[in-house]
Amino acid sequence: MSILLNIFRRPDYSSEVTQFIEQLKQKQPDLEARQRAGRALLWDKHVDREAWSEFRDGEIAQQPYVYQNKTR
């Protein structure tokens, strides 16, 4: 089994994309910190579960076909 693993092993290979990312990180060492800050700004939000449940309780059920007039 170890012979098969040695045949397919490519120890010094790195793709062009990997090389680009490594060069970018070397040029801009604070890149990951800025990415985390941007993610926190847009995505990492505290969810108020009580307000969310009140919002869900206040919803009105949608009729099966939205564009149909209400019948009595």
TIVOKE-291041 format. One record per atom (N, C-alpha, C): residue number from 0; residue in one letter; atom name; x, y, z. Coordinates in nm, 4 decimals, padded with zeros to 6 digits. Example, Ala and Ser with C-alpha at 12.3 -4.5 7.8 and 13.67 -1.06 7.14 Angstrom:
residues 2
 num residu atome        X        Y        Z
   0      A     N  01.3190 -00.5690  00.7800
   0      A    CA  01.2300 -00.4500  00.7800
   0      A     C  01.3200 -00.3300  00.7800
   1      S     N  01.2850 -00.2250  00.7080
   1      S    CA  01.3670 -00.1060  00.7140
   1      S     C  01.2900  00.0030  00.7870
end
This chain:
residues 72
 num residu atome        X        Y        Z
   0      M     N  00.0824 -00.1194  00.0000
   0      M    CA  00.0000  00.0000  00.0000
   0      M     C  00.0870  00.1261  00.0000
   1      S     N  00.1955  00.1256  00.0748
   1      S    CA  00.2801  00.2444  00.0795
   1      S     C  00.3474  00.2709 -00.0544
   2      I     N  00.3695  00.1678 -00.1357
   2      I    CA  00.4281  00.1868 -00.2681
   2      I     C  00.3305  00.2640 -00.3568
   3      L     N  00.2006  00.2297 -00.3487
   3      L    CA  00.1008  00.3006 -00.4280
   3      L     C  00.0907  00.4466 -00.3880
   4      L     N  00.1002  00.4728 -00.2612
   4      L    CA  00.0929  00.6113 -00.2159
   4      L     C  00.2131  00.6910 -00.2637
   5      N     N  00.3281  00.6302 -00.2695
   5      N    CA  00.4472  00.7004 -00.3160
   5      N     C  00.4407  00.7304 -00.4655
   6      I     N  00.3711  00.6464 -00.5426
   6      I    CA  00.3598  00.6688 -00.6861
   6      I     C  00.2784  00.7953 -00.7133
   7      F     N  00.1687  00.8144 -00.6410
   7      F    CA  00.0783  00.9261 -00.6663
   7      F     C  00.1138  01.0521 -00.5874
   8      R     N  00.2126  01.0456 -00.5050
   8      R    CA  00.2489  01.1601 -00.4219
   8      R     C  00.3207  01.2651 -00.5061
   9      R     N  00.2782  01.3887 -00.4934
   9      R    CA  00.3415  01.5011 -00.5627
   9      R     C  00.3810  01.6043 -00.4568
  10      P     N  00.4941  01.5861 -00.3932
  10      P    CA  00.5263  01.6685 -00.2762
  10      P     C  00.5504  01.8166 -00.3062
  11      D     N  00.6047  01.8484 -00.4234
  11      D    CA  00.6415  01.9865 -00.4500
  11      D     C  00.5391  02.0600 -00.5360
  12      Y     N  00.4258  01.9991 -00.5606
  12      Y    CA  00.3257  02.0614 -00.6473
  12      Y     C  00.2390  02.1573 -00.5690
  13      S     N  00.2195  02.2746 -00.6248
  13      S    CA  00.1178  02.3667 -00.5753
  13      S     C  00.0614  02.4380 -00.6977
  14      S     N -00.0697  02.4507 -00.7008
  14      S    CA -00.1365  02.5082 -00.8169
  14      S     C -00.1068  02.6574 -00.8279
  15      E     N -00.1393  02.7138 -00.9435
  15      E    CA -00.1186  02.8569 -00.9647
  15      E     C -00.2044  02.9394 -00.8691
  16      V     N -00.3227  02.8899 -00.8414
  16      V    CA -00.4120  02.9617 -00.7495
  16      V     C -00.3519  02.9631 -00.6093
  17      T     N -00.2995  02.8480 -00.5648
  17      T    CA -00.2375  02.8408 -00.4324
  17      T     C -00.1170  02.9329 -00.4247
  18      Q     N -00.0368  02.9350 -00.5302
  18      Q    CA  00.0792  03.0242 -00.5323
  18      Q     C  00.0360  03.1708 -00.5272
  19      F     N -00.0691  03.2047 -00.6010
  19      F    CA -00.1194  03.3421 -00.6005
  19      F     C -00.1661  03.3829 -00.4608
  20      I     N -00.2407  03.2944 -00.3951
  20      I    CA -00.2922  03.3261 -00.2615
  20      I     C -00.1776  03.3412 -00.1622
  21      E     N -00.0779  03.2547 -00.1714
  21      E    CA  00.0371  03.2649 -00.0815
  21      E     C  00.1128  03.3951 -00.1039
  22      Q     N  00.1299  03.4356 -00.2313
  22      Q    CA  00.1971  03.5624 -00.2611
  22      Q     C  00.1146  03.6806 -00.2100
  23      L     N -00.0143  03.6730 -00.2265
  23      L    CA -00.1017  03.7804 -00.1795
  23      L     C -00.0940  03.7947 -00.0279
  24      K     N -00.0906  03.6816  00.0427
  24      K    CA -00.0800  03.6862  00.1891
  24      K     C  00.0547  03.7406  00.2334
  25      Q     N  00.1586  03.7141  00.1549
  25      Q    CA  00.2906  03.7689  00.1890
  25      Q     C  00.2937  03.9203  00.1681
  26      K     N  00.2293  03.9673  00.0612
  26      K    CA  00.2271  04.1102  00.0328
  26      K     C  00.1384  04.1862  00.1302
  27      Q     N  00.0282  04.1226  00.1711
  27      Q    CA -00.0680  04.1870  00.2617
  27      Q     C -00.0907  04.0972  00.3827
  28      P     N -00.0053  04.1068  00.4830
  28      P    CA -00.0175  04.0174  00.5983
  28      P     C -00.1475  04.0354  00.6777
  29      D     N -00.2115  04.1509  00.6666
  29      D    CA -00.3350  04.1752  00.7410
  29      D     C -00.4595  04.1369  00.6617
  30      L     N -00.4431  04.0665  00.5507
  30      L    CA -00.5547  04.0323  00.4625
  30      L     C -00.6608  03.9474  00.5334
  31      E     N -00.6178  03.8451  00.6046
  31      E    CA -00.7144  03.7582  00.6735
  31      E     C -00.7908  03.8335  00.7816
  32      A     N -00.7235  03.9216  00.8524
  32      A    CA -00.7911  04.0004  00.9564
  32      A     C -00.8960  04.0918  00.8936
  33      R     N -00.8643  04.1509  00.7786
  33      R    CA -00.9614  04.2367  00.7102
  33      R     C -01.0795  04.1547  00.6579
  34      Q     N -01.0522  04.0322  00.6101
  34      Q    CA -01.1612  03.9460  00.5646
  34      Q     C -01.2538  03.9111  00.6806
  35      R     N -01.1960  03.8794  00.7958
  35      R    CA -01.2783  03.8469  00.9133
  35      R     C -01.3605  03.9675  00.9572
  36      A     N -01.3017  04.0868  00.9506
  36      A    CA -01.3743  04.2087  00.9883
  36      A     C -01.4905  04.2330  00.8921
  37      G     N -01.4681  04.2114  00.7644
  37      G    CA -01.5757  04.2274  00.6666
  37      G     C -01.6861  04.1258  00.6871
  38      R     N -01.6490  04.0033  00.7193
  38      R    CA -01.7500  03.9013  00.7455
  38      R     C -01.8306  03.9379  00.8697
  39      A     N -01.7637  03.9841  00.9723
  39      A    CA -01.8342  04.0224  01.0950
  39      A     C -01.9287  04.1385  01.0689
  40      L     N -01.8894  04.2274  00.9806
  40      L    CA -01.9724  04.3430  00.9487
  40      L     C -02.1020  04.3016  00.8802
  41      L     N -02.0940  04.2040  00.7897
  41      L    CA -02.2101  04.1684  00.7096
  41      L     C -02.2855  04.0448  00.7584
  42      W     N -02.2167  03.9469  00.8140
  42      W    CA -02.2800  03.8173  00.8384
  42      W     C -02.2898  03.7765  00.9841
  43      D     N -02.1904  03.8022  01.0631
  43      D    CA -02.1885  03.7542  01.2012
  43      D     C -02.2690  03.8484  01.2891
  44      K     N -02.3971  03.8239  01.2951
  44      K    CA -02.4875  03.9101  01.3713
  44      K     C -02.5472  03.8321  01.4887
  45      H     N -02.5751  03.9042  01.5955
  45      H    CA -02.6438  03.8443  01.7096
  45      H     C -02.7935  03.8373  01.6768
  46      V     N -02.8523  03.7210  01.6948
  46      V    CA -02.9937  03.7018  01.6636
  46      V     C -03.0743  03.7094  01.7928
  47      D     N -03.1713  03.8000  01.7970
  47      D    CA -03.2614  03.8114  01.9111
  47      D     C -03.3758  03.7124  01.8881
  48      R     N -03.3677  03.5981  01.9511
  48      R    CA -03.4632  03.4903  01.9254
  48      R     C -03.6046  03.5250  01.9731
  49      E     N -03.6150  03.6032  02.0781
  49      E    CA -03.7475  03.6416  02.1267
  49      E     C -03.8182  03.7328  02.0256
  50      A     N -03.7463  03.8307  01.9745
  50      A    CA -03.8056  03.9199  01.8740
  50      A     C -03.8383  03.8424  01.7470
  51      W     N -03.7534  03.7474  01.7109
  51      W    CA -03.7774  03.6674  01.5909
  51      W     C -03.9034  03.5819  01.6070
  52      S     N -03.9219  03.5239  01.7252
  52      S    CA -04.0416  03.4419  01.7466
  52      S     C -04.1675  03.5289  01.7466
  53      E     N -04.1603  03.6510  01.8014
  53      E    CA -04.2746  03.7416  01.7968
  53      E     C -04.3064  03.7814  01.6527
  54      F     N -04.2038  03.8015  01.5732
  54      F    CA -04.2243  03.8334  01.4327
  54      F     C -04.2940  03.7176  01.3610
  55      R     N -04.2506  03.5965  01.3878
  55      R    CA -04.3120  03.4788  01.3246
  55      R     C -04.4565  03.4598  01.3707
  56      D     N -04.4847  03.4879  01.4966
  56      D    CA -04.6216  03.4749  01.5477
  56      D     C -04.7158  03.5770  01.4832
  57      G     N -04.6646  03.6909  01.4424
  57      G    CA -04.7475  03.7956  01.3849
  57      G     C -04.7740  03.7798  01.2363
  58      E     N -04.7146  03.6799  01.1741
  58      E    CA -04.7355  03.6616  01.0304
  58      E     C -04.8754  03.6093  01.0013
  59      I     N -04.9260  03.6448  00.8853
  59      I    CA -05.0556  03.5966  00.8390
  59      I     C -05.0308  03.4914  00.7329
  60      A     N -05.1053  03.3829  00.7386
  60      A    CA -05.0857  03.2747  00.6419
  60      A     C -05.1175  03.3237  00.5006
  61      Q     N -05.0340  03.2846  00.4074
  61      Q    CA -05.0535  03.3246  00.2686
  61      Q     C -05.1572  03.2341  00.2041
  62      Q     N -05.2445  03.2916  00.1204
  62      Q    CA -05.3446  03.2103  00.0529
  62      Q     C -05.2767  03.1241 -00.0542
  63      P     N -05.3368  03.0112 -00.0892
  63      P    CA -05.2715  02.9165 -00.1796
  63      P     C -05.2310  02.9770 -00.3137
  64      Y     N -05.3164  03.0566 -00.3728
  64      Y    CA -05.2824  03.1228 -00.4972
  64      Y     C -05.2853  03.2720 -00.4707
  65      V     N -05.1720  03.3355 -00.4770
  65      V    CA -05.1552  03.4726 -00.4294
  65      V     C -05.2406  03.5715 -00.5090
  66      Y     N -05.2536  03.5508 -00.6391
  66      Y    CA -05.3183  03.6506 -00.7246
  66      Y     C -05.4706  03.6315 -00.7363
  67      Q     N -05.5245  03.5348 -00.6678
  67      Q    CA -05.6692  03.5122 -00.6718
  67      Q     C -05.7380  03.6057 -00.5719
  68      N     N -05.8527  03.6593 -00.6120
  68      N    CA -05.9301  03.7440 -00.5202
  68      N     C -05.9862  03.6584 -00.4089
  69      K     N -06.0016  03.7202 -00.2946
  69      K    CA -06.0575  03.6470 -00.1817
  69      K     C -06.2050  03.6212 -00.2065
  70      T     N -06.2470  03.5001 -00.1826
  70      T    CA -06.3891  03.4653 -00.1976
  70      T     C -06.4526  03.4588 -00.0598
  71      R     N -06.5834  03.4850 -00.0554
  71      R    CA -06.6508  03.4860  00.0754
  71      R     C -06.7011  03.3539  00.1122
end
